[in-house]
Amino acid sequence: MLKRTVHIGRKAEIRVRYGQLIVRMDQEERSIPIEDLGFLVIEDLQSYISLPALNELVGQNVAVIFCDQYHLPSSMLLNLNAHHLQQQIFSAQINASEPLKKNLWKQTVKRKLLNQAILLEKQGVTNHPLRDFAAKVTSGDTTNREGAGARFYWEHIFGRPFVRDRFGDHPNSWLNYGYTILRAAVARALAGSGLLNTLGIHHRNKYNAFALADDIMEPFRPLVDEKVIELMHAHPDQTGLTRELKAGILGLLTRTVYDESGRKSPLMVALQRTAASLQQCFTGKRRKIAYPALWS
């Protein structure tokens, strides 16, 4: 079942009543079945949400995303007990061998480079080295083909000189917003498969509580880049993040992607399959991560 994303952009009171999320805003009250939710984005800093509501949301594996004073996602709340074999899966993940993790990272980097190559080609950039880089990714990407690909990709993807920097010029803030939403979606899927987001296969910053999500989201980043390009064409004079633009980026979660058989599914559902396949890699049941094709 495809889960809904609810965005709270104005001051609101959020409570729970009989399994329903009650959102009171501007003297109006709205009821939303919690079982239908996948993501709740709370943007207004003056909003209130009750602890029973948070507990109910987390209990049903709803990712609750909080925004900062700049209206950008800054933190999220996830269920740490979302799978009935939690301890067994945690143990397999913690004890995963270095060769296994390096192989999983090789798969991830290769798929990211191929997806970047496809998006460049869709933008008319055909003379590029990314497919060659993808073919030469080694175990653990010891030759840093990912970094080499990123340098070329960012110089060409927007058709003009561009520096990818979190605090850089437009459209960096749009990319930041999209990547944060994607990160939350990946983290939710991983938690739902019983995996510990803190333990990455490549990212290892001791301050990063979502290292595994940062690893697994890499091949999906071009979806955000494509959406930002689309929004830039539709709003050429806009640089700020309006409610309309945020809604457009949030719509990525229901975008169609394709499995190995060519069957369609929303991104949110495909992420669950990817996370489940990664769990099976850790537990020895398969060898490859099931990354979907982003385009048909």
Long-range contacts (C-beta under 8 A, 24 or more apart in sequence): 1-36, 2-38, 2-254, 2-266, 2-268, 2-269, 3-36, 3-37, 3-38, 3-39, 3-62, 3-268, 4-32, 4-36, 4-37, 4-38, 4-39, 5-37, 5-38, 5-39, 5-40, 5-41, 5-250, 5-253, 5-254, 6-32, 6-37, 6-39, 6-40, 6-41, 7-41, 7-43, 7-246, 7-247, 7-250, 8-40, 8-41, 8-42, 8-43, 8-44, 8-47, 9-43, 9-44, 9-243, 9-246, 10-44, 11-44, 11-46, 11-47, 12-42, 12-44, 12-47, 12-48, 13-47, 13-48, 13-49, 14-42, 14-47, 14-48, 14-49, 14-50, 14-53, 15-49, 15-50, 15-52, 15-53, 16-50, 16-52, 16-53, 16-56, 16-57, 19-56, 21-53, 21-56, 21-57, 34-60, 34-62, 35-60, 37-62, 38-62, 38-63, 38-185, 38-188, 38-253, 38-268, 39-63, 39-64, 39-65, 39-181, 39-184, 39-185, 39-188, 39-250, 39-253, 40-64, 40-65, 41-65, 41-67, 41-73, 41-181, 41-250, 42-66, 42-67, 43-67, 43-71, 45-69, 61-188, 61-191, 61-192, 63-184, 63-185, 63-187, 63-188, 65-180, 65-181, 65-184, 71-241, 72-173, 72-176, 72-177, 72-180, 72-241, 73-177, 73-180, 73-181, 73-184, 76-184, 76-187, 78-187, 78-188, 78-191, 78-197, 79-191, 79-192, 80-191, 82-191, 82-192, 82-193, 82-194, 83-192, 83-193, 83-194, 85-194, 86-194, 88-283, 89-193, 89-194, 89-195, 89-279, 89-282, 89-283, 90-194, 90-195, 90-196, 92-282, 92-283, 92-284, 93-195, 93-196, 93-199, 93-282, 94-196, 94-199, 96-201, 96-282, 99-139, 100-281, 100-282, 101-140, 101-201, 101-202, 102-139, 102-140, 103-139, 103-287, 104-201, 104-278, 104-281, 104-289, 105-140, 105-141, 105-201, 105-202, 105-215, 106-137, 106-138, 106-139, 106-140, 106-141, 107-288, 107-289, 107-291, 108-201, 108-202, 108-215, 108-216, 108-218, 108-219, 108-289, 108-291, 109-134, 109-137, 109-141, 109-145, 109-146, 109-218, 110-134, 110-137, 111-218, 111-219, 111-291, 112-146, 112-149, 112-218, 112-219, 112-221, 112-222, 113-137, 113-145, 113-146, 113-149, 115-219, 115-220, 115-221, 115-222, 115-294, 116-149, 116-153, 116-157, 116-222, 118-222, 118-294, 118-295, 119-157, 119-222, 119-225, 119-226, 120-153, 120-156, 120-157, 122-226, 122-295, 123-156, 123-157, 123-159, 123-229, 125-156, 125-157, 128-152, 128-156, 140-202, 141-202, 146-218, 157-225, 157-229, 158-229, 158-232, 170-239, 171-228, 171-232, 171-239, 173-239, 173-240, 173-241, 174-228, 174-231, 174-232, 174-241, 174-245, 174-249, 175-224, 175-225, 175-228, 177-241, 177-246, 177-249, 178-224, 178-227, 178-228, 178-249, 178-252, 179-217, 179-221, 179-224, 181-249, 181-250, 181-252, 181-253, 182-217, 182-220, 182-221, 182-223, 182-224, 182-252, 183-210, 183-213, 183-214, 183-217, 185-253, 185-267, 185-268, 185-271, 186-213, 186-216, 186-217, 186-220, 186-271, 186-275, 187-212, 187-213, 188-271, 189-268, 189-271, 189-272, 189-274, 189-275, 190-216, 190-275, 190-278, 192-272, 192-275, 193-272, 193-275, 193-276, 193-278, 193-279, 194-279, 195-275, 195-278, 195-279, 195-282, 216-274, 216-275, 216-278, 216-289, 219-291, 219-294, 220-267, 220-271, 220-294, 222-294, 223-252, 223-255, 223-267, 223-294, 224-249, 224-252, 227-251, 227-252, 257-292, 257-293, 257-294, 258-292, 258-293, 258-294, 258-295, 258-296, 259-290, 259-292, 259-293, 260-290, 260-293, 262-293, 262-296, 265-292
